[in-house]
Amino acid sequence: MQAKAGRSSREPRIPVAYMDWKAEYSVENALIDKQHKALFDLVNEVAEKVKSGNLPEVKSVINRLATYTVEHFKDEEAIMIKAGYANLEDHEMIHAELLEKVQELQHKLANNQAVSLVAVIRFLSDWLKEHILKDDMAYKAAIKKIS
């Protein structure tokens, strides 16, 4: 789906429950797990709004997702600092790269530039799952010491 109301019959169908939380995503920190679950919910909400074809609502949810992601990254990085996580700088760079991509998406949507919203949902869901399973699991042992 391009960034406009409606859906082409050639566009893939967008499942409403696009992402499901699984125990394997837990970093065993109550705050971080709660925030990760909220991020899953927001990505699912983006998928719902894309499916409905309501572009203003898509933009609104993506803006909420961006704001919440910034808050989550700050909390996550603070916990990593407290735990003395050795790869903090690398993790911060990964966070910065995602935020840059999300800000670029927000800019395109705000300026009514063509955006494949299906590709956006795929990117967000794949990035979130892969980031948790790879990058966040790398700090799991370090933060367990302070949890």
C-alpha positions in Angstrom: 0.0 0.0 0.0 1.3 3.4 -0.9 0.8 6.3 1.5 -2.7 7.1 0.4 -6.2 5.9 1.3 -7.4 2.6 0.0 -5.6 -0.5 -1.0 -4.8 -1.9 -4.4 -6.1 -5.4 -5.1 -2.5 -6.3 -6.0 -1.2 -5.3 -2.5 -0.7 -8.1 -0.1 -3.3 -8.5 2.6 -2.1 -7.1 5.9 -2.9 -9.3 8.9 -4.3 -7.4 11.9 -2.4 -9.4 14.5 0.9 -9.0 12.7 3.2 -9.6 15.7 2.7 -11.9 18.6 4.8 -11.7 21.8 6.6 -14.9 22.7 8.5 -15.9 25.7 11.7 -16.1 23.6 11.6 -12.3 23.3 11.9 -11.8 27.1 15.1 -10.2 28.4 13.9 -11.0 31.9 13.6 -7.3 32.9 10.0 -6.3 33.8 10.3 -2.7 32.4 12.0 -3.7 29.2 9.7 -6.6 28.5 6.7 -4.4 29.2 8.0 -1.8 26.7 8.8 -4.4 24.1 5.3 -5.7 24.4 4.0 -2.1 23.9 6.1 -1.8 20.8 4.6 -5.0 19.4 1.2 -3.5 20.1 2.0 -0.3 18.3 3.4 -2.1 15.3 0.2 -4.1 15.2 -1.8 -0.9 15.5 0.1 0.5 12.5 -0.9 -2.7 10.6 -4.6 -2.2 11.6 -4.6 1.4 10.4 -2.9 0.5 7.1 -5.5 -2.2 6.6 -8.3 0.4 7.2 -6.8 2.7 4.6 -7.0 5.7 6.9 -3.7 7.6 6.3 -4.1 10.3 9.0 -4.5 7.5 11.5 -1.5 5.6 10.1 0.6 8.8 10.5 -0.7 9.3 14.0 0.2 5.8 15.2 3.6 6.0 13.5 4.3 9.2 15.4 3.2 7.6 18.6 5.5 4.6 17.8 8.4 7.0 17.2 7.9 8.8 20.4 7.5 5.7 22.4 10.6 4.2 20.8 12.7 7.1 21.9 11.4 6.7 25.5 12.1 3.0 25.3 15.7 3.4 24.0 16.5 5.9 26.8 15.2 3.5 29.4 17.0 0.6 27.9 20.2 2.4 27.6 20.0 3.7 31.2 19.6 0.1 32.4 22.6 -0.9 30.3 24.6 1.9 31.8 23.6 0.8 35.3 24.6 -2.8 34.5 27.9 -1.7 33.1 27.1 -3.3 29.7 30.3 -3.4 27.7 28.8 -3.0 24.2 26.6 0.1 25.1 28.1 2.3 22.4 27.4 -0.2 19.7 23.8 -0.7 21.0 23.3 3.1 21.0 24.4 3.3 17.4 21.9 0.6 16.4 19.2 2.6 18.2 20.3 5.8 16.4 20.2 4.1 13.0 16.6 3.0 13.6 15.5 6.4 14.9 17.0 8.0 11.7 15.0 5.6 9.5 11.8 6.3 11.5 12.3 10.0 11.3 12.8 9.7 7.5 9.6 7.8 7.3 7.8 10.5 9.4 9.2 13.2 7.1 8.0 11.3 3.9 4.5 10.8 5.4 4.3 14.4 6.6 5.2 15.6 3.0 2.8 13.1 1.3 5.7 11.3 -0.4 5.1 7.8 -1.8 5.8 5.2 0.9 5.0 1.5 0.7 3.2 1.0 4.0 3.3 -2.7 3.7 7.1 -2.5 3.4 7.1 -0.2 6.5 5.1 -2.8 8.5 7.5 -5.6 7.4 10.5 -3.5 8.2 9.2 -2.5 11.7 8.2 -6.0 12.7 11.3 -7.6 11.3 13.6 -5.0 12.9 11.9 -5.3 16.3 12.0 -9.1 16.4 15.6 -9.3 15.1 16.8 -6.5 17.4 15.3 -8.1 20.5 16.5 -11.6 19.6 20.0 -10.6 18.6 21.0 -7.2 20.1 18.9 -7.1 23.2 19.7 -10.7 24.1 23.3 -9.8 24.1 22.8 -7.6 27.2 20.4 -10.0 29.0 23.0 -11.5 31.2 24.5 -8.1 32.1 21.1 -6.6 33.2 20.1 -9.8 35.1 22.7 -8.8 37.7 20.7 -5.6 38.5 17.2 -6.8 37.9 
